[in-house]
């Protein structure tokens, strides 16, 4: 397990997060006072049934939404009061997203897909290429860097998405149901990859309803009715293959 650096700020520090929505003339409390921290180098799964608030929490952690009340610090910076322009900068620099549906540009090569966050950040072309190649190397796809998504398997496409998440060297890798579109064996390979990346120092939060996926994390936060029902350290299930 990666040692926690106590002199560094927590990657995530959430304090009494609430998110309310007006629906049909009523106020729905999607999140109702959620507080927790994720230290650098942790591997955490956020789980819960449909309607538990986990998607709402993921949107807040990913700076895709802001809370109705409460505070959210990301890597030591208060982001819960930022406007959309500032949040967009934070999303690009500090968070690497991995989605269930990959979100790859179909006509772009793997390398070009991985470069995209750096394009938005204004990084020069030569440096973009160097960093994209390094990220693809980390996920075992250096030899496929010039292939387009339709020339790759589902597992390879998800690896491209992971490389894209890594390329900005973000504070947090945030994965939403990362194996949801994969068969069980390919999903196992992707989870093995996450374990290896975490062992190399990356901070990973996976949001999932799949208990097998959650079992691979070192800590599990269980949401129920917009509140934390359990927050427990776990013994990860040993991988059955290699990434």
GIBELGI-V597301 format. One line per field, one symbol per residue. ss: DSSP state (a for helix, b for strand, c for the rest). phi: phi as a letter, one per 20 degrees, with the letter a starting at -180 (. if undefined). Layout:
# GIBELGI-V597301
ss: ???
phi: ???
This chain:
# GIBELGI-V597301
ss: cccccccccccbbbbbbbbbbbbccbbbbbbbbbbbbbccccbbbbbccccccaaaaaaaacccccccbbbbbbccbbcccccaaaaaaaaaaabbbbccccccccccbaaaaaaaaaaaccccaaaaaaaaaaaaaacccaaacccbaaaccaaaaaaaaaaaaacccccbbbbbcccccccaaaaaaaaaaaaaaaaccccbbbbbccaaaaccccbbbbbbccbbbbbbbcccccccccc
phi: .fffefedfffccdclfccdceclndedefccnecaccegneccddcrfgnfoffffgfffelebcffbnccddlndfdfdfefffffffgfedcdecdgdmleffedfgfffffggfffemffgfffffffffffffemcgfdfeeegfedfgfffffffffffefelffcedddlfdfddfffffffffffgfffffeofeccddbdefffffeeebcdddblmcfebbcfceffffdbdf
